[in-house]
Every structure is written in structure tokens, then in C-alpha cells.
Amino acid sequence: MAMVENSLSPASITNNLDTHFIGQRVIYYPSLTSTMEVAKREAQCEAVEGTVVIADEQTGGRGRLRRVWLSPKGSLALSIILYPSMVYLSSLIMLASLAVVRSIEVVTGLKSQVKWPNDVLINGRKVCGILIESDVQKSTVGYAIIGIGVNVNFRLCDFPEISPIATSLSDELERSVSRLDITRQLLVEIERLYLTLQTGGSIYEEWRDSLVTLGKRVRVKWGKTIHDGVAESVTRDGSLLLRRSDGSLTKVVAGDVTLRD
Ligand code: BTN
């Protein structure tokens, strides 16, 4: 596999980056337990909005629902600090997954889709996971951290624990991809979408249209609760509307979806 350049140094990311604030400050580690931990500490110290924490590899990557997230060398692992107002908090899930879909297409030409709420899939396999952690007190957002992990340049056959359900950009293309290009594009797309929200625009329609989930029979698990049904639509706040076999409609705010078709 031909290797492309892969430095994620702060200078290589910020140099001529076409953003006003997202990614204008970058904190880089060759290896780190989790970018979420450092980003949280930075946010608690009021780091400038748009600060990015990025690592070449994570040794304790965190996934949704307390899962482990594998971030070997060749993957992309970053967290972005934002201070959104409460009205935009639920849109961050849409924003992050859409930014990933757009960036993958711009940089590689690959089409990807979103599995509700925010996994990004290529040909039905997960290529990216997104974790959003926020500090909310009395309806005020202290901070929100968007954590994004993309499987860029590693072979899934080396990771049998996830290979049945996951893919990487390099496996899809049979060549390696510049993590730097993906990172820079991601920061540009995140800022564009964030500014769209803040200037009263909507990102809901594009996110809805990128969902692989709609129209499919799904099972949604949330803790011990299981909902089966057909994913009929999503609401503007990002919830999933599930048509049950008895004809009723259930609104699901969070959970883990399995496609059953
Ligand atoms: C998931 O699909 O379960 C979410 C995975 C999120 C992984 C990213 S990688 C960068 C950031 N740091 C972490 O420890 N997790 C997120």
C-alpha cells in the first residue's frame, strides 16, 4: 500500500486552515489515553472555542455507551471544544456526522451514510464513531466536546474484534489516505455547519437525507429497554420516530440501533 504523508503536527493542521476559530489552536500528542480527557480538562480551564485535541493513537479511547474505542496508529482521533448555547446542543450530533460524511467525500470521493444517531458507515460498515460530551447546568451549556474517531489507514483484518462490522478508508480504497487532509477538511466542515446553525440556517434536512436508517426495520437498545419497529422519520431535534407493529409511533431520543433488514 503506498503511504502518504501523515504528520498531524499543530503547524501542519493550522497552516492556512480556512477557518476562523475551529482548529486554530491544536494540542497534539503522539500517544494519549483519550483526547476526550484532555479536552475536558482544557474546557474546564476555558480553552478558546474551537481548540482541537488530537492524538496519533489512543490507548484508552472511549466510545458511546461506555464502550471501548480502538484507535491504533493510522486512525484519526480528535476532540473539539465548543461553547454552544443550549438551543444548538442537540444539533451537534447532526453537525458532527454530516461534517464527517462531507469530508470523506471531498477527500476520497467515497460515499458514506449515517446510522442514527451518529455512526458513519461505508457499504454498511462503520468507518467513524462520534462521542459528544457536554457540561450542562441549569439549562446552560458549560461546554460541549465533539469526539471523532475515523478509521483511516489500518487494515481491519489486523483487528478481528471489530472486523465483521467495521471498515477503514484504506480498506475501501486499497490505498492509504492523508489523515491530515481528512482532519483539515473536517475542521472546515464543522465550522461551516456550526456557523450555519448560529446564523439561523438548518442542517436537519441534509442530515436526515444522509441517514441509512430510515425506512428500515430496526432494533433500538437503550439500557435494558428494547424497541423494535420501522424507522419512519427523525424529528428536528434528532430523535428517531419508530413505527411499532401495533401501529403506534414511539419517539426514541437515544440508543444503539441494529439494522434488521
Ligand atoms: C462510538 O462510536 O462509540 C464513539 C466513538 C468515539 C471515538 C472518538 S476518538 C476521539 C475521541 N476520543 C475518545 O476517547 N473517543 C472519541
Boltz pocket constraint, residues with backbone or C-beta under 6 A from the ligand:
constraints:
  - pocket:
      binder: B
      contacts: [[A, 33], [A, 34], [A, 35], [A, 36], [A, 58], [A, 60], [A, 61], [A, 62], [A, 63], [A, 64], [A, 65], [A, 67], [A, 68], [A, 69], [A, 71], [A, 76], [A, 77], [A, 78], [A, 79], [A, 118], [A, 119], [A, 128], [A, 129], [A, 130], [A, 131], [A, 147], [A, 148], [A, 149], [A, 150]]
      max_distance: 6.0
